[in-house]
Amino acid sequence: MTEQHDDAAVFDDATAMTGTRDVMIEIEHVDKFFGDFQALKDINLKVGAQEVVVVIGPSGSGKSTLIRCINRLEEHDGGRIVVDGTELSNDIRNIQEIRRETGMVFQSFNLFPHLTVLDNITLAPRKVRRMPKAKAEELGMELLEMVKIPEQAGKYPGQMSGGQQQRVAIARALAMNPKVMLFDEPTSALDPEMIGEVLDTMKELARSGMTMIVVTHEMGFAREVADRVVFMADGQIVEVGTPEHFFESPREDRTKLFLSQIL
Amino acid sequence: MSTTRTWLRHNLFRTRRDTVLTVVFGLLALWLLYKTFRFIFVTGRWSIIEVNLQLLMIGRYPEAHVLRLAVTVVVLALWGGLLAGFIRGRQVRSGRMTAADSKLSRARVTDLVERLWIPLALVVLLLMLTSTPGPWIMVGLAVAAALVGRLVGPFVGRLRLPPIGSLLVVFVFGAIPVVLYFYVVTAVGFDGWGGFMLNLFLAVCSIILCYPLGVLLALGRRSGLPLVRLVCTTYIEVIRGAPLFVLLLLANVALGFFVPDSLAPATSTRAIVVFTFFTAAYMAEIIRGGLQSVPRGQIEAAKAVGLSPIRQTGYIVLPQALRNVIPAQIGQLISLFKDTTLAGIAMGLFDLLQVSGAITSQEDFRGQGLIAETLTFAALMFWVVSYTMSRESQRLEKRLGVGIR
């Protein structure tokens, strides 16, 4: 699906399934190098508004690098990335604008340990969006209700379980009212019994119409929630398709091999 | 009884070698204790301290103006009380503490006494040595002023002021020490300071000034701008490579090469400048260590929520970095405090150590070998302040450690 398809065709795969959408993220011919190592090779992907795209693939395949390029935690070396009409450039104001529009959830939560849960959530709205404190805290409590831990508002991250921390991290990302949510292996650092609560929160978010790109190893989640599944290996997108197509009748040998290893 | 014996046997007399060591070091300790006790209560001739107490504490500050110092102490106590109360009021307002937390209770008084009994004991000891009622009155008024400030402060802190009002409060709080400084200094000129007061003055000024400079240097050394990085690194390495004593001597002598005498700052000012620049270089390295201890993920998360680079540093990185290296920072500041005695030796300032030496050659005490008594007194003063700083830092660390990973 890499060389033989152009990017329009990749996008059409999704539109064919779920109707016409506005384009939220466009990634065109993106390359990324770490020294001599090429982490991303000519990546092309379009994500529509309200679409849920799950990225899977073996470790080292460039999945995380790809979504980290979208909010400029990594700088891409070639091609272009457009988020909601704004092209990522070296202009710090451009980068700031895109970061305001994209929420990110990390594998290791990365909550701010010196702030309470509520302060973790309200910091960015207050400082970046200049929201008054009372209003920000109201919003923070609403989000904590949504992730079902309002009683933890006054605690510090270190006093909570991993699953709770990750749900706070989701609430923190949502507090900026982003148009896109990026998830970088959100359940990989969790104990098995806590994975469910985080995935449930994510499913709810997907149902609410959030545009999401999720890097994960949770195949059940991909099958249930994804509009499209992207399979990456060695820095390339190998195959893109609906979950049905992807899990029932994968086209590429590399995909079949990967699926046989994990399923 | 048998538990004591078991404990003794277990910890002190388990083997023959243990027994020998216990007896030898036990005797040595007893002998040291006996000698110390004898020195303090029998052989020590402490009248030299009693007679010269004023000189040891405030140097040659003119008798006519001593009242200014008393006023300063009382106002500073009021100021400190107000500040503490103000901060508590703010904490209550923002919901970090409840009003119930600030109720006066036996537990809080006990806690306060436990925290501060060593410096309190020293103050009482010094008061016992005085022959005039002045210091008693001053301390009494200072305690009363601190209490009044602490009781009034929360009301100021709880007020919801417009931005201009808050700015005014901050300005008044900041201006009071500066006004007091000039109030004290105009009586005697910049170098009229002396005694332990001078050591405290040098240390407090240098600590306040070196801290922000140290933070800036640490950030500068990690800056993305090569020129800033070069300047900061050069500064740190040059200053750290020079002995403090040499820098103090240079400030005393070499300044004359560049600036005419009439324009040269006072000796105590030069000392503060040297201490500030010197300690800032060390603080910068300590804080840089703290900055490096903050995980990369923290910065990434701060970026991802859209904070600007300055806010990433100010709200996320620095608070964690500074907290992580509190012990080393306080250690450096304690070291700075004790090093203020070098200013006396290198620059001829009449600080506690110099006074301690000088009074042994007074007519009444000459040739009697009283240097041991005066140095013991000086050491006690420095130890009490240093130890109090160290204990307070541990407390601070514990309190800030609430949210630690």
Interface residues (C-beta under 8 A of the other chain):
Chain A: N71 R72 L73 I92 Q96 R99 R100 T102 G103 M104 F106 S108 N110 L111 F112 P113 H114 L115 T116 L123 A124 K127 V128 Y156 P157 G158 Q159 A169 R172 A173 A175 M176
Chain B: P295 G297 Q298 E300 A301 A302 K303 A304 V305 G306 L307 S308 P309 R311 Y315 I316 P319 Q320 R323 L400 V402 G403 I404 R405
